[in-house]
Amino acid sequence: MALHYRNDNPNGITAPNPDGERDKIAHITKHRGMKTPYTSVSEERNAIQHFEGETYQVEPNDLITDNHEFIWHTDLVNELQQSVRVTKRAERLTAQRALMLVQRAREALIDWRFNLSAIERKNRITYCYSNIQQYFKRA
């Protein structure tokens, strides 16, 4: 079992914003604690001790089975290393910072893929909040 961990609010995992910009580097470097389409998790419980809150665990295969995208730590590191190699200076510096943060926290990402076509835009975050809680259990 490949459990991953997250420290978050005792009342439940923070809801993603399905309408937010899909930018992994910005999520990692700028938008901590803000609502993006992603949820960060860690391969190692000890790597996220500096984040406060209740510790939750998630099984990636449950997410994948339900058609959400799970971006494994090694894949995320490889993607960021590629960004460092091919981007221009300003973007490269941000990608290097993201890479450092991802490696330190042993971070992986969940990219939520809900079918929201029947959900009004104003209700989407609430819908996501209600639906992601089932995947996380208190550790």
C-alpha positions as CSV (number, residue, x, y, z in Angstrom):
1,M,0.0,0.0,0.0
2,A,1.5,3.4,-1.1
3,L,-0.1,5.7,1.5
4,H,0.5,9.4,1.2
5,Y,0.0,12.0,3.9
6,R,-1.3,15.5,4.3
7,N,-1.6,17.9,7.3
8,D,-4.8,19.9,7.1
9,N,-7.8,21.3,8.9
10,P,-9.2,19.0,11.7
11,N,-12.6,19.5,10.0
12,G,-11.5,18.0,6.7
13,I,-9.2,18.5,3.7
14,T,-9.2,21.9,2.1
15,A,-11.3,21.9,-1.0
16,P,-9.6,22.4,-4.4
17,N,-10.7,25.1,-6.8
18,P,-11.5,23.2,-10.0
19,D,-11.7,26.5,-11.9
20,G,-8.3,27.7,-10.8
21,E,-5.2,27.9,-13.0
22,R,-3.5,24.5,-13.6
23,D,0.1,25.5,-12.9
24,K,2.0,23.0,-10.8
25,I,5.0,25.3,-10.2
26,A,2.8,28.2,-9.0
27,H,0.8,25.8,-6.8
28,I,4.1,24.6,-5.2
29,T,5.8,28.0,-4.8
30,K,3.1,30.6,-4.4
31,H,-0.2,29.2,-3.6
32,R,0.3,27.1,-0.4
33,G,-2.9,27.3,1.6
34,M,-4.8,28.8,-1.3
35,K,-7.3,26.9,-3.4
36,T,-5.9,25.5,-6.7
37,P,-7.0,22.5,-8.7
38,Y,-4.3,20.5,-6.9
39,T,-3.9,18.9,-3.4
40,S,-0.4,18.3,-2.2
41,V,0.4,15.1,-0.4
42,S,3.7,13.6,0.9
43,E,5.2,10.1,0.5
44,E,6.6,10.4,4.0
45,R,4.6,11.5,7.1
46,N,7.8,13.0,8.7
47,A,8.5,15.2,5.7
48,I,5.5,17.4,6.4
49,Q,5.8,17.9,10.2
50,H,6.4,21.6,9.6
51,F,2.8,21.9,8.3
52,E,0.3,22.2,11.2
53,G,-3.0,20.5,11.5
54,E,-4.4,17.1,11.6
55,T,-2.6,14.3,9.7
56,Y,-4.6,12.5,7.0
57,Q,-3.6,9.6,4.8
58,V,-4.8,8.8,1.3
59,E,-4.4,5.7,-0.9
60,P,-3.4,6.9,-4.4
61,N,-4.9,3.8,-6.1
62,D,-8.4,4.8,-4.9
63,L,-8.0,8.2,-6.6
64,I,-6.7,6.6,-9.8
65,T,-9.5,4.1,-9.8
66,D,-12.0,7.1,-9.7
67,N,-10.3,8.8,-12.6
68,H,-8.5,11.5,-10.7
69,E,-4.9,12.1,-11.7
70,F,-2.2,11.3,-9.2
71,I,1.2,12.8,-10.0
72,W,3.7,10.6,-8.2
73,H,6.7,12.2,-6.5
74,T,9.3,10.9,-9.0
75,D,7.2,12.0,-11.9
76,L,6.8,15.5,-10.4
77,V,10.5,15.7,-9.7
78,N,11.3,14.7,-13.4
79,E,8.8,17.3,-14.7
80,L,10.4,20.0,-12.6
81,Q,13.9,19.0,-13.6
82,Q,12.8,19.2,-17.2
83,S,11.4,22.7,-16.6
84,V,14.7,23.8,-15.0
85,R,16.6,22.6,-18.1
86,V,14.4,24.2,-20.8
87,T,12.9,27.4,-19.4
88,K,14.3,30.9,-19.4
89,R,16.0,32.4,-16.4
90,A,13.1,33.8,-14.4
91,E,11.0,30.7,-14.9
92,R,14.0,28.5,-14.2
93,L,14.6,30.1,-10.8
94,T,11.0,29.5,-9.9
95,A,11.2,25.9,-11.1
96,Q,14.4,25.3,-9.1
97,R,12.6,26.6,-6.0
98,A,9.6,24.3,-6.7
99,L,12.0,21.4,-7.2
100,M,13.7,22.1,-3.8
101,L,10.3,22.3,-2.0
102,V,9.0,19.1,-3.7
103,Q,12.2,17.2,-2.8
104,R,12.1,18.4,0.8
105,A,8.5,17.5,1.4
106,R,8.6,14.3,-0.7
107,E,5.6,15.9,-2.4
108,A,3.2,14.3,-4.9
109,L,0.1,16.0,-6.3
110,I,-3.6,15.1,-6.7
111,D,-5.2,16.7,-9.8
112,W,-8.9,16.4,-9.2
113,R,-10.9,15.4,-12.2
114,F,-14.6,15.8,-11.3
115,N,-17.3,16.0,-13.9
116,L,-18.6,19.5,-13.0
117,S,-20.8,20.1,-16.1
118,A,-24.0,19.9,-14.1
119,I,-22.7,21.9,-11.2
120,E,-23.1,25.7,-11.1
121,R,-19.8,27.5,-10.9
122,K,-20.7,29.1,-7.5
123,N,-21.2,25.6,-6.0
124,R,-18.1,23.8,-7.4
125,I,-15.8,24.3,-4.5
126,T,-18.4,23.1,-2.0
127,Y,-19.1,20.1,-4.3
128,C,-15.4,19.3,-4.4
129,Y,-15.0,19.7,-0.6
130,S,-17.8,17.2,0.0
131,N,-16.5,14.7,-2.5
132,I,-12.8,14.6,-1.7
133,Q,-13.3,13.9,2.0
134,Q,-14.0,10.2,1.3
135,Y,-10.5,9.6,0.1
136,F,-8.7,10.9,3.2
137,K,-8.6,9.1,6.6
138,R,-7.1,10.4,9.8
139,A,-3.7,8.9,10.3
